Amino acid sequence: MKIAAFFDLDGTLMPPPSLERRFVGHLFTTGELGLRQAVHALAEFFARIPGAPLAAFEGNKAYLAGVRCAAAEEWAARLDSQSWPFFREGVRRLEWHAAQGHRIFLISGTLEPLAQAAACALSVPVEVYATRLESAGHHSTGRIRGEHLSGKAKACLLMRLAEQAGFELTSSFAYGDRIADGAMLECAGHPVAVNPSLRLERLARQRGWRVVEWRATVEQAGPAQPFFPAAMTTKEER
């Protein structure tokens, strides 16, 4: 039986602010982002919001128009190990899945180079699927290539990966923190709501999903707590 584990990144494996917000802050600091891009993004927001509010906000990358394609990789390359505050229990879960021979995926709406950099900082091999941007020459157009990986797009990706690789989704795991991750969690036999928003927690309680809180990062002291209660603990975790 082929089993996979699908993890959201921001808010699930890492606390806020999101990687993209940190990157945007860097761009403003260095002057690569300015008033022109902000006005462009605002215009795109108002154009989209009547028909697709979520896409108008999260799927709107117009502010990155004109930014160098290499900027994200350069910023991520300068980060040291302390700049990746992964939740300690999240890292333990990743390591547990790796020990079981599960194939691990990072499914994120953040920019692909940022998600790839985060994956490289993890202690286990992870396959990355994230939002990709179109480019013209060496600069971003501010448009998404394909679709923004959020909501139903994540669920469609899971089903496509399962079909291609022969995963048994009813035996696989999915981890997310927001209601937008709900469709992805629905696809897995072992859905886990991590630090859930109020809407996701309500849905998780209705569905009987596992709800956990991961607060301490790998740098913070204190004993690690077991993920599953004794009744659900597998032999490998005892």
HELIX and SHEET records of a PDB file:
HELIX    1   1 LEU A   19  THR A   30  1                                  12    
HELIX    2   2 LEU A   35  ARG A   48  1                                  14    
HELIX    3   3 PRO A   53  PHE A   57  1                                   5    
HELIX    4   4 ALA A   62  LEU A   64  5                                   3    
HELIX    5   5 ALA A   71  ARG A   78  1                                   8    
HELIX    6   6 SER A   81  SER A   83  5                                   3    
HELIX    7   7 ARG A   88  ALA A   99  1                                  12    
HELIX    8   8 GLU A  112  CYS A  120  1                                   9    
HELIX    9   9 LYS A  152  ALA A  165  1                                  14    
HELIX   10  10 LEU A  169  SER A  171  5                                   3    
HELIX   11  11 ILE A  179  ASP A  181  5                                   3    
HELIX   12  12 GLY A  182  CYS A  187  1                                   6    
HELIX   13  13 LEU A  198  ARG A  207  1                                  10    
HELIX   14  14 ALA A  230  MET A  232  5                                   3    
HELIX   15  15 LYS A  235  GLU A  237  5                                   3    
SHEET    1   A 7 HIS A 139  ARG A 145  0                                        
SHEET    2   A 7 GLU A 127  ALA A 136 -1                                        
SHEET    3   A 7 ARG A 103  LEU A 111  1                                        
SHEET    4   A 7 ALA A   4  PHE A   7  1                                        
SHEET    5   A 7 PHE A 173  GLY A 176  1                                        
SHEET    6   A 7 HIS A 190  VAL A 194  1                                        
SHEET    7   A 7 ARG A 210  VAL A 212  1                                        
END                                                                             
